[in-house]
Amino acid sequence: MKRLRLGQALRKVAGHFSGRDLTAKETFSFTALIRAFTEATEIMVKENRLLEAENVTEATALLPEKTARIEKLSTLVEQARRAGVGAENLPASFRQVQSRFADIAAQNRTLLQRAVVTQEAVMQFLIESAMEESRHGYGRTGEAGADTSRATISLNNRV
């Protein structure tokens, strides 16, 4: 089974109920689908708050739960598709839940991209600082000046 990346799954789920013209059949639970959309939205809202506060460590800790919720939602969306569920067959309350999910997912994607750019900038700063320290620190024998015989990079996760 091909495993979708999380972002691909989010886009697939958010756009699935946009224009299908089918009727609901088989044994499919709208309640389970609504709950899955709600749970996936809730975890992304949590993650978004942490990302807005630039708390990447705690946001990253949510990834396993977020992944599990998105995978569950993807499974239910696939069941809905097989059952012939279309947007016009869904109650307005469901469309509101799905719309909120799509909005939060878009915000989540933006915040995640911003976090990646920020992390890259921090890492670049740390690397440049470490290289500068290596060039202008103390030599192996303790004298002031550059030790050009070897460069050492030391990274610290505190910024």
C-alpha positions as CSV (number, residue, x, y, z in Angstrom):
1,M,0.0,0.0,0.0
2,K,1.4,3.4,-1.0
3,R,1.7,5.6,2.0
4,L,0.9,9.3,1.4
5,R,2.9,12.1,2.9
6,L,0.9,13.9,5.6
7,G,0.5,17.1,3.5
8,Q,-0.7,15.1,0.5
9,A,-3.3,13.3,2.7
10,L,-4.5,16.7,4.1
11,R,-5.0,18.1,0.6
12,K,-6.7,15.0,-0.5
13,V,-9.1,14.9,2.4
14,A,-9.8,18.7,2.4
15,G,-10.8,18.6,-1.3
16,H,-12.6,15.3,-1.5
17,F,-16.1,16.5,-0.8
18,S,-16.0,19.4,-3.2
19,G,-18.2,18.2,-6.1
20,R,-19.2,14.6,-6.2
21,D,-22.7,13.9,-7.4
22,L,-23.5,10.5,-5.8
23,T,-25.9,9.2,-3.1
24,A,-25.0,7.8,0.3
25,K,-25.3,4.0,0.3
26,E,-23.8,1.0,2.1
27,T,-23.0,1.0,5.8
28,F,-21.2,4.3,6.3
29,S,-21.3,6.4,9.4
30,F,-21.6,10.1,9.0
31,T,-21.1,10.5,12.7
32,A,-17.7,8.7,12.5
33,L,-16.6,10.9,9.6
34,I,-17.7,14.1,11.4
35,R,-15.9,13.0,14.5
36,A,-12.7,12.2,12.5
37,F,-12.8,15.6,10.8
38,T,-13.3,17.3,14.2
39,E,-10.5,15.3,15.8
40,A,-8.1,16.1,13.0
41,T,-9.1,19.8,13.1
42,E,-8.6,19.9,16.9
43,I,-5.0,18.5,16.7
44,M,-4.1,21.0,14.0
45,V,-5.6,23.9,16.0
46,K,-3.3,22.8,18.9
47,E,-0.4,22.5,16.6
48,N,-1.1,25.9,15.1
49,R,-1.2,27.6,18.5
50,L,2.2,26.1,19.4
51,L,3.6,27.1,16.0
52,E,2.3,30.6,16.4
53,A,4.0,30.7,19.8
54,E,7.2,29.4,18.0
55,N,7.2,26.4,20.3
56,V,8.4,23.9,17.6
57,T,9.5,21.3,20.1
58,E,6.0,20.8,21.5
59,A,4.4,21.1,18.1
60,T,6.7,18.3,16.9
61,A,5.6,16.2,19.8
62,L,2.1,16.3,18.4
63,L,3.1,14.7,15.1
64,P,2.4,11.0,15.9
65,E,-1.1,11.9,17.1
66,K,-1.7,14.2,14.2
67,T,-0.6,11.5,11.7
68,A,-2.8,8.9,13.3
69,R,-5.8,11.2,13.2
70,I,-5.2,12.1,9.5
71,E,-4.7,8.5,8.6
72,K,-8.0,7.6,10.3
73,L,-9.7,10.5,8.5
74,S,-8.3,9.4,5.2
75,T,-9.6,5.8,5.7
76,L,-13.1,7.2,6.5
77,V,-13.0,9.5,3.5
78,E,-12.1,6.5,1.3
79,Q,-15.0,4.5,2.8
80,A,-17.3,7.5,2.1
81,R,-16.1,7.6,-1.5
82,R,-16.8,3.9,-1.9
83,A,-20.2,4.3,-0.4
84,G,-21.0,7.0,-3.0
85,V,-21.2,9.9,-0.6
86,G,-21.2,13.3,-2.3
87,A,-21.1,16.8,-1.1
88,E,-24.8,17.4,-1.9
89,N,-25.8,14.4,0.3
90,L,-24.1,15.8,3.4
91,P,-25.9,17.9,6.0
92,A,-25.0,21.5,6.3
93,S,-23.4,20.8,9.7
94,F,-21.0,18.4,8.0
95,R,-20.1,20.9,5.4
96,Q,-19.3,23.4,8.1
97,V,-17.0,20.8,9.8
98,Q,-15.3,20.0,6.5
99,S,-14.9,23.7,5.6
100,R,-13.3,24.5,9.0
101,F,-11.0,21.5,8.5
102,A,-9.9,22.9,5.2
103,D,-9.3,26.4,6.7
104,I,-7.3,25.1,9.6
105,A,-5.3,22.7,7.3
106,A,-4.4,25.7,5.1
107,Q,-3.3,27.7,8.2
108,N,-1.4,24.7,9.4
109,R,0.5,24.4,6.1
110,T,1.4,28.1,6.2
111,L,2.6,27.9,9.8
112,L,4.6,24.7,9.2
113,Q,6.3,26.3,6.2
114,R,7.2,29.4,8.3
115,A,8.6,27.1,11.1
116,V,10.8,25.3,8.6
117,V,12.1,28.6,7.2
118,T,12.8,29.8,10.8
119,Q,14.5,26.6,11.8
120,E,16.7,26.8,8.7
121,A,17.7,30.4,9.6
122,V,18.5,29.4,13.2
123,M,20.6,26.4,12.0
124,Q,22.5,28.7,9.5
125,F,23.1,31.2,12.3
126,L,24.4,28.4,14.6
127,I,26.7,27.0,11.9
128,E,28.1,30.4,11.0
129,S,28.6,31.2,14.7
130,A,30.4,27.9,15.3
131,M,32.6,28.5,12.2
132,E,33.4,32.0,13.3
133,E,34.3,30.8,16.8
134,S,36.6,28.2,15.3
135,R,38.4,30.8,13.3
136,H,38.9,33.4,16.1
137,G,39.1,31.3,19.3
138,Y,42.2,30.0,21.1
139,G,44.7,27.7,19.4
140,R,45.6,24.2,20.5
141,T,48.4,25.5,22.7
142,G,46.2,28.1,24.4
143,E,47.4,31.2,22.6
144,A,44.9,33.7,21.2
145,G,44.4,33.5,17.5
146,A,43.1,31.2,14.9
147,D,43.8,27.5,15.0
148,T,44.0,26.6,11.3
149,S,45.0,23.0,11.9
150,R,41.5,21.8,12.4
151,A,38.0,23.3,12.5
152,T,35.4,22.1,15.0
153,I,31.7,22.8,14.9
154,S,29.7,22.6,18.1
155,L,25.9,23.0,17.9
156,N,23.8,23.8,20.9
157,N,20.0,23.5,20.7
158,R,19.4,26.5,22.9
159,V,18.9,29.7,21.0
